[in-house]
Amino acid sequence: MKFILLPLIFTLASCSVFNSLTSQTYIKPHERFVLGNNKHGSFKANVKNSSKNDLYIIQLPIDGGSHSPVVLHPNESIRLKVDRNTAISIENQFDEQATVDLLVKGDTGLSMGYQQ
């Protein structure tokens, strides 16, 4: 029984790695990074502002509207629970490049892009 249970636990633990995404993302001045602007399942995102300026985060359902605006201050982190078919917009309104550290868990089949 031990010989069956141990490999099963190891296999399940190693498969959970595939449901996460880690990224250090750079956002040019006066641009925004949009994550998940496509059809997808729900996900959780840990977002850390590694910049000198505030970042503005808002959730955007792909069928229209917006909700849950957040101002993320320098060196501050937040954990977002994002519904299915909803994007996260991270906006840099300043004249310096912004850096964001992302850890996404759940559905990682998310589109990624920049907008001005």
N, C-alpha and C positions, 0 to 999 in steps of 0.2 A: 504494500500500500504506500509506503514511504517513497518508493521508487517511481510511482505514478504521480503522486501528489506534488512532489518537489518540482519535476519538470513542467507540470501544468501551471504551477504558480509562476515559475520563471518565464514561461511563454506568455502568460497573460500580462505580466509586468513589463516585458519587453515590447509587447504590442501597443501598450499605452503611450509609448514614446512617439508613435506615428500620428497621434491625434494632437500634436502640439507644433507650434511654429514660433521660432525665436528670430527677432530681427532688430538691428539697430538701423533706424531710418533717418535720413537727412531730408529736411524740408527747406527749400529755398525761401528767401525773403518774399513775403506777400503771396505765398502759395499755400495749398493745403494738400494733405495726403488723405486719400479716401480708401478705406479698407472695407471690402464686402459689398460693393455696388453691383451685386448680381444675386441670382436666386441661390440660397444656401440655407443650411440649418442654423440653429442657435450656437453661440460661442461665448466664451469669456475672454476678456482681454485685460492683461495687466499692462498698464501704460505708465512709463516713467519719463518725466520731462528732464532731460539731461542738458538743457539749454540755460542761457542766462536770462531769457525772457519768458513771459507767460505764453501758454498755448491755449487755444480755444477748441473744445471738443463738443461735438453735437452728434446725436444719432439721427440717421435719415432713412426711414423706411423706403424701399425702392418703389413703392406705389404712391409716394408723395408725402409731404409733411416733414416735420422735424420735432424732436423732443429731447429732453434730458441734457440741456446745455451745462457745460462744466468749464471753469477756468482752472487750468493746471499750472501752478506756480513752479519756478525753478526747483529742481531736485525733489519734487513732489511726485508721488505715485498714486494711482487710482486703479481699482478693479471694476471693470464694466461688465455687466451681463447684457448681452446683445441678443435680441429676438431674431428669429429666422427672417430672412429677406430684409434685413436692416443693415445699413452701412454705418461706419464711424468716420466722421470727418475731423481731422486734426489740422487746425489752421494756425499758420505762423503769420501774424500781422506786423511783424517787425522787420527792420532793415538788415538783420543778421540771420545767417543760416541757423536752423533749429535742429536739435538731435533728440530723437525719441527712441526709447528702448521698449520693445513690444514682446510680450509672451502671450500667445493665443492658444487656447485649449478648446476643444470641441470640433466643430466643422471647420476645417482649414482649407476648404476649396473656395477660397475667397479671392475676388479680383482685387488688384492693388493698382493705384494710379495717382497721378498728381493733377491738380487743377489750379488755374489762376483765379 
